Amino acid sequence: MSNTRTREPGVGENAALDELARQDRGSRAQFLKIAGGAGAAGALAIFMAACGGDDEETGGGGSSPGGGESPPSGKASKGDIEIVNYALTLEYLEADFYQQVLDSGEVKDKKVAEVAMEFSENEQEHVAALTATVEQLGGTPAPKPQTNFEDVLAGGEQMILETAAVVENLGAAAYLGQAGNIKSPEILAAALSIHTVEARHAAVLNQVVGKTIVPDGAFAKPATMDEVLEMVKPFIKA
């Protein structure tokens, strides 16, 4: 009897998760070290400066910022660019939400306001990094959507915090939902470095609004692109 495992339909042979699984521990540690040490924005900037393209889409290659030898380059497909733009759209939404919250003055608790400011800065960095990534890959960054948070802001601090928890949990699930579709190991490693930040935001907000820190239990549940876009529709005007 053969021990060969059948590949699930729709999972490409060159998917980044498959590639990482084949790599030795040293290679995987290198990806994680770069992503973790540089931070989400730094990791994306470093990786994308070195990423090449495939026959479908070609991004610029070169040395890492500041000169010196570039990190290992990977493949950047049109599909990867679409995923980065999808993530960028979600980050636009989050960044704009926090900025509107801060501008509204509805959050009265000083400590909560400080956390909101930190989260806002994180999301702005994600926007900048993802925008630069798409451009490095030769693509066009997704346009910034017009948002609709008027009803949330009018609901006061509690509604704002509850909405923030929903948005952050959704963001973490969205990144997880695309992990298996990313072909470039570099993009995957950098995307996961953002995913962990979104998950930490979600955990803090879950606790603040009285929900369990780990709503999905021991294993987080991913969300598909269609599921995520349906969830954020109420917050987008156009």
C-alpha positions as CSV (number, residue, x, y, z in Angstrom):
1,M,0.0,0.0,0.0
2,S,1.4,3.4,-1.0
3,N,2.0,6.0,1.7
4,T,1.9,8.8,-0.8
5,R,-0.5,11.5,0.4
6,T,-3.0,12.9,-2.1
7,R,-2.6,16.7,-2.5
8,E,-5.8,18.6,-1.7
9,P,-7.4,20.2,-4.8
10,G,-6.5,23.9,-5.3
11,V,-3.2,23.6,-3.3
12,G,-0.4,24.4,-5.7
13,E,2.8,22.4,-5.6
14,N,4.9,25.5,-5.2
15,A,2.7,27.1,-2.5
16,A,4.8,28.8,0.2
17,L,3.6,26.5,3.0
18,D,4.7,23.5,1.0
19,E,8.1,25.1,0.3
20,L,8.6,26.0,4.0
21,A,7.7,22.5,5.0
22,R,10.4,21.1,2.7
23,Q,13.1,23.5,3.9
24,D,15.5,22.6,6.7
25,R,15.2,24.1,10.2
26,G,18.0,26.6,9.5
27,S,16.2,28.1,6.5
28,R,12.9,28.4,8.3
29,A,14.6,30.0,11.3
30,Q,16.2,32.5,8.9
31,F,12.8,33.6,7.6
32,L,11.4,33.9,11.1
33,K,14.4,35.8,12.4
34,I,14.3,38.4,9.6
35,A,10.5,38.9,9.9
36,G,10.6,39.1,13.7
37,G,13.7,41.2,14.0
38,A,12.8,43.8,11.5
39,G,9.1,44.1,12.3
40,A,6.2,43.9,9.9
41,A,7.0,47.0,7.9
42,G,10.7,46.4,7.9
43,A,10.4,42.8,6.9
44,L,8.2,43.6,4.0
45,A,10.5,46.3,2.8
46,I,13.5,44.1,3.0
47,F,11.9,41.1,1.4
48,M,10.3,43.0,-1.4
49,A,13.4,44.8,-2.4
50,A,14.9,41.4,-3.1
51,C,11.9,39.7,-4.7
52,G,12.0,38.7,-8.3
53,G,9.0,37.9,-10.4
54,D,7.8,35.0,-12.5
55,D,6.6,35.0,-16.1
56,E,3.3,36.6,-15.1
57,E,4.6,39.6,-13.1
58,T,8.1,40.8,-12.5
59,G,9.2,42.9,-9.6
60,G,12.4,44.8,-9.1
61,G,15.4,42.9,-7.7
62,G,18.4,44.3,-5.9
63,S,20.2,44.7,-2.6
64,S,18.6,45.2,0.7
65,P,18.2,48.7,2.1
66,G,21.5,50.3,3.1
67,G,23.5,48.1,0.7
68,G,25.0,44.7,1.2
69,E,23.8,41.3,0.2
70,S,20.1,40.8,-0.4
71,P,18.1,38.2,1.5
72,P,17.0,35.1,-0.5
73,S,14.6,36.1,-3.2
74,G,11.4,34.3,-4.1
75,K,8.7,34.3,-6.7
76,A,6.0,36.9,-6.8
77,S,2.9,35.9,-8.9
78,K,-0.1,37.9,-9.8
79,G,-2.0,36.0,-7.2
80,D,0.5,37.1,-4.5
81,I,0.0,40.7,-5.6
82,E,-3.8,40.4,-5.4
83,I,-3.4,39.0,-1.9
84,V,-1.2,41.9,-0.8
85,N,-3.7,44.3,-2.3
86,Y,-6.5,42.5,-0.4
87,A,-4.5,42.9,2.8
88,L,-3.9,46.5,1.9
89,T,-7.6,47.2,1.6
90,L,-8.2,45.8,5.1
91,E,-5.4,47.8,6.5
92,Y,-6.8,51.0,4.9
93,L,-10.0,50.2,6.7
94,E,-8.4,49.6,10.1
95,A,-6.1,52.6,9.9
96,D,-8.9,54.9,8.9
97,F,-11.1,53.5,11.7
98,Y,-8.6,54.2,14.4
99,Q,-7.8,57.7,13.1
100,Q,-11.5,58.6,13.1
101,V,-11.8,57.2,16.6
102,L,-8.9,59.3,17.8
103,D,-10.3,62.4,16.0
104,S,-13.8,62.0,17.5
105,G,-12.7,62.2,21.1
106,E,-15.2,59.6,22.0
107,V,-12.7,57.5,23.9
108,K,-12.5,59.1,27.3
109,D,-10.3,56.6,29.1
110,K,-6.7,57.7,28.9
111,K,-5.2,54.2,28.8
112,V,-7.6,53.1,26.2
113,A,-6.9,56.1,24.1
114,E,-3.1,55.4,24.4
115,V,-3.7,51.8,23.2
116,A,-5.9,53.1,20.3
117,M,-3.0,55.5,19.3
118,E,-0.5,52.6,19.3
119,F,-2.8,50.4,17.2
120,S,-3.4,53.3,14.8
121,E,0.3,53.7,14.3
122,N,0.7,50.0,13.7
123,E,-2.0,50.0,11.1
124,Q,-0.5,53.0,9.3
125,E,2.8,51.2,9.2
126,H,1.1,48.2,7.7
127,V,-0.5,50.4,5.0
128,A,2.8,52.0,4.1
129,A,4.6,48.6,4.0
130,L,1.9,46.9,1.9
131,T,1.7,49.8,-0.5
132,A,5.4,49.7,-1.1
133,T,5.3,46.0,-1.5
134,V,2.8,46.1,-4.3
135,E,4.8,48.8,-6.1
136,Q,8.0,46.8,-5.6
137,L,6.3,43.8,-7.3
138,G,5.3,45.9,-10.3
139,G,1.6,46.1,-9.4
140,T,-0.8,49.0,-8.7
141,P,-1.8,49.5,-5.0
142,A,-5.5,49.1,-4.3
143,P,-7.3,52.5,-4.0
144,K,-8.2,53.6,-0.5
145,P,-11.9,53.0,0.1
146,Q,-14.3,55.6,1.5
147,T,-15.3,54.3,4.9
148,N,-18.5,54.5,6.9
149,F,-18.0,54.5,10.7
150,E,-20.5,57.3,11.6
151,D,-22.9,54.9,13.3
152,V,-20.1,53.3,15.3
153,L,-18.7,56.6,16.5
154,A,-22.2,57.8,17.4
155,G,-22.6,54.7,19.6
156,G,-19.9,55.9,22.0
157,E,-16.9,54.2,23.5
158,Q,-18.4,50.8,24.1
159,M,-19.6,50.4,20.5
160,I,-16.2,51.6,19.3
161,L,-14.4,49.0,21.4
162,E,-16.7,46.2,20.3
163,T,-16.3,47.2,16.6
164,A,-12.5,47.4,17.0
165,A,-12.5,43.8,18.4
166,V,-14.6,42.6,15.5
167,V,-12.3,44.3,13.0
168,E,-9.1,43.0,14.5
169,N,-10.3,39.5,14.9
170,L,-11.4,39.6,11.3
171,G,-8.1,40.9,10.2
172,A,-6.2,38.1,11.9
173,A,-8.5,35.6,10.3
174,A,-8.1,37.2,6.9
175,Y,-4.3,36.8,6.9
176,L,-4.6,33.3,8.1
177,G,-7.1,32.5,5.4
178,Q,-4.6,33.5,2.7
179,A,-1.5,31.9,4.1
180,G,-1.9,28.7,2.1
181,N,-2.5,30.6,-1.1
182,I,0.7,32.7,-1.0
183,K,3.5,31.3,-3.3
184,S,6.4,33.4,-2.2
185,P,8.0,32.3,1.1
186,E,9.2,35.9,1.6
187,I,5.8,37.3,1.3
188,L,4.4,34.6,3.5
189,A,6.9,35.2,6.3
190,A,6.3,39.0,6.2
191,A,2.5,38.5,6.0
192,L,2.6,36.3,9.1
193,S,4.6,39.0,10.9
194,I,1.6,41.3,10.4
195,H,-0.9,38.5,11.2
196,T,0.6,38.1,14.7
197,V,0.2,41.8,15.4
198,E,-3.4,41.7,14.3
199,A,-4.0,38.7,16.6
200,R,-2.4,40.6,19.5
201,H,-4.6,43.6,18.9
202,A,-7.6,41.3,18.8
203,A,-6.6,39.6,22.1
204,V,-6.3,42.9,23.9
205,L,-9.7,44.1,22.6
206,N,-11.4,40.8,23.3
207,Q,-10.4,41.2,26.9
208,V,-11.4,44.8,27.1
209,V,-15.0,44.1,25.9
210,G,-15.4,41.0,28.1
211,K,-14.8,38.3,25.5
212,T,-12.4,35.4,25.7
213,I,-8.9,36.1,24.5
214,V,-8.9,33.0,22.3
215,P,-12.5,32.9,20.8
216,D,-11.6,30.0,18.5
217,G,-10.0,27.9,21.1
218,A,-6.5,26.3,20.6
219,F,-6.6,26.7,16.9
220,A,-7.5,29.9,15.1
221,K,-10.1,29.8,12.4
222,P,-9.2,31.3,9.0
223,A,-11.7,33.4,7.0
224,T,-12.0,33.4,3.2
225,M,-11.8,36.5,1.1
226,D,-15.5,36.4,0.4
227,E,-16.3,36.0,4.0
228,V,-14.1,38.9,5.0
229,L,-15.4,41.3,2.3
230,E,-19.0,40.5,3.2
231,M,-18.2,41.4,6.9
232,V,-16.6,44.7,6.1
233,K,-19.3,45.9,3.6
234,P,-21.2,47.9,6.3
235,F,-18.0,50.0,6.8
236,I,-17.3,50.8,3.2
237,K,-19.1,53.5,1.2
238,A,-17.4,52.9,-2.1
